[in-house]
Amino acid sequence: MTSPERDPRPTEDPTGPPVEQPAGEEPTAGQPRRSGLRNPERAVRGLGAGTLSLEALVLLLAIQPIRVVGGDLGGAAIGAVVALAVAAVVLAGMMRRQWAWNAGTVLQGLLLLGGLLHWSLLGLGVIFALVWAYALHVRRVILG
C-alpha cells in the first residue's frame, strides 16, 4: 500500500501576518492598482473582440424576425445590417490595433443610426452601445 504523497511546499495561513511586497512593487497613491491578470492587454482585447462578435451574430440573426414581425425591412436595410455585421467581425479581428477601439465606437453610432431604417435596430443599437460603453470602462480600469 502506498501512502498519499504530501505537497512539500509549506502551506500559508490566511489569517497570518500580511506578506510584504518586495521593494519597488509597493503601490503608491499616484500609480494605478494592478489588475492581477497575467496579460491584461490580451484580456481586454478578448473582451472587445467578444463583444463585437456577439454583436455581429445578433445582427445577422435579427434579420429574419425583423422582416417577419416588422415587415418593412427592405433590401437596402438588410444590406446595411449585413454590412454592419461584417464590419463588426473585421473589427473583432483587429482589436490589437489602437484605432479599432475608436472604430468600434463609431460602429455603435452607425447601428444607432440604423434605427432610421427600423425601430428594432435602434433598440439593438442602444443595447450594444451600453455593452460597448461597459467594455470601454473595463478597458480603462484595467489598462489605466
Salt bridges, closest charged atoms under 4 A:
ASP7 OD2 - ARG9 NH2 2.93
ASP72 OD1 - HIS118 NE2 3.26
